[in-house]
Amino acid sequence: MKAINKNKPLPNRDYLIERFYFNESSGSLFWKLRELDSFKSPRDGKAWNSRYAGIEAGYVNKFGSKKYLVIGLDGSQFLAHRLIFKILHDEEPENIDHLDGNGLNNTPVNLRGTNCAGNHLNVMMSNRNTSGVVGVSLHKKSNLWRARINIGRINRALGYFADFDSAVMARKKAEIELGFLKNHGAKNYHG
């Protein structure tokens, strides 16, 4: 199988619907029974159908610290949430955000099409964070709390504060102004 290329165009929606059944409550794709004439030989088709038809498609793969479901289709690898979004909306957005931060939760209510900047509005807290709040850190030279915010290429300094709570308030205010989602910076990452 080839490496995953997020920018590779997805198969068309009708083709995906021919190949998969989507269970909306579980967010899972299942292989459908395929016509024998879609294989090189009837024997290949019978073998494939007996092994895969009705089985959940894909395998879990880790990308950095996050886990996603990957599906091999026609010699290419695709992220399952991208296939699901195409089945549901017949669209291929730049990014698909998992609203709860769990890259394995592919239920329709958890998937949001967005661009790169919009995807940054719902980032989970890094395990390297030491303050407990995204965008707030202790500036060691000045011994002041620094607040900042990043969206894509925008990196905005919000100021230095004598106390932690003031830095947190500045950060939260900026998050609201910029439309960050409620799960942004959550500690309980599910991936």
N, C-alpha and C positions, 0 to 999 in steps of 0.2 A: 504494500500500500504506500501511497505517496504521503508526504508530510502535509499537514493542514495549512492551507492558504486561505486566510479569512477573506481575502479580496477576490478569490475565485468565484465567478458567478455560480449561483446555485442552479440545480435542475429546475425546470419550470414546475409550477404548482400542480398541474394535472399529472405530470409524471410522478411527483412525490405522493400524490393521493393514490395513484395506482400501486405504488410500492409499500405504503405504510398505512396503518390504522393508528390514529392518534387518540389516546385516552386522556381527555381533558382533566379529569379529576386527579389522575396520578402524574400527568405531564410526561407520559411515556409514549414512545413510538414502538409499534409492533409490526413485524414483517407480515405482509399479506401473502396469501397463496397466489402463486404466479402461474400464468398460462404456460403450458409446456412449449408452445411455439416461440416463447421469448428466450429460450435457451438454445445452445448449439445443437443439443440433441435431447430427445424426450427423456433419455436416461439421466442426463445432467439435471433436467427440470424436476424429475421425480425425486432425485437425491436431495436437491436443494429444498424442495417443498417439505420433504419428510424431516429435514433437519431444522429448518428455520421458520417456516410458516407458523404464525401464531406466537412466536418467541419475541421477547422484548429485544429491540435493536440497540446495539452500541456497547461501548465499554467506557469505564471511567479512566480519564487521563488527567494528570496533574500538570498545570502550567504555573510555574512559580509556586505560590502558596495556595492557589485556587484549584479546585477540581471541577471538571466539566465532562459531560457525556459526549463521546465521539462516535460517529457512525461511518463505516466504510460503505461506499456506494459506487458501483461501476469503476473501481480502481482508484477512487479519490476518497479522502477523509474529510468529513464535514462535522462541525460542531452541531450537536443535536438541536440546541436552542435556535440556531439559525434556520435549520430545516423546518422546525415547528413554526417559527414566526412566518416563514414563507407560506406554509400550509394555511395558517390562520388568516394572514393579511395580504398575501401575494405581493409582499414588499421585501426588499433587502436593504435595511438601513445600515449606515456605517457601523454602528454598534447596537448591541442588544443588551440592555441592563437587566440584571436579576435584582428586582427591588429589595428582596430580603438579604441579598449578599450571598445566597447559596447557589452556586453555579450548577448544582444538580437539581434544583427545583424549577422545572420547566413548565409549570402550570401557566395557563394563559394570563391569569391575574398577576403573575410574578414577572412577566416579560414586558419590557418597554423599549420600543425602538427610539434611538437617539443618535446624536453625533458624539464625537470625542469629548467635547466640552461638556455636553449634557451628561455623559457617562461619569464625569468627575464629580457630579453633584450627589453621587450616591456611593462614595468609596468607604469601605470599612477601615477601621483603625489598623494601622500597621502594628505588628508585634514588636517593632522597635520603639514605639512610642513610650516615653517614660512619664509624661505628665498626666496621661489619662484623658486628654482632650486633643483632638486633631487640630493642628495649627497653633498650638500653644506650647512654648518651651521656655526653659530657664536659660537666659543668656548669661553664661558663666562669668564673662569679663565684667559686666555691669551689675550682676546679681539682680537683674530685673527680669520680669516675665515678658516674653515677646509673643505677640499675636500676629499671625499672617494667614493669608488665604490664597490658594492656587486654583485656577480653573484653566485647564489646558495650558496655554502659554502665558496666561495672565498670572502674575505673582504680585500680590498686593500686600505691602507691609501695613499692619493696622496699628502698630505702635508698641512702645515699651511701658510696662506698668509695674508699680511697686508691689502690687499684690496679685496673686493668682486669680482671684475671682473677677477682678477688673479685666484682666486679659481674656478670660473665658467669656465674659459679657460682650466684649468687643468682637470676638470671634463669632459668637452666636448671632449677634446683630447682623454681621456681614453675611452669614449663611442665609438668614431670612431675606435680606435685601437681594441676594443673588439667586434665590430660588432653590437652595439645596433641599434635598429630600429628607424626611424625618429620620431615616436609618443612617444617614451620613455619619461616619465616625463611630458607629456602633462597635462595642467591644466584642460582642458574642458572634463572631464571624462563623458561618456555618460551613464554609467550603473546605 
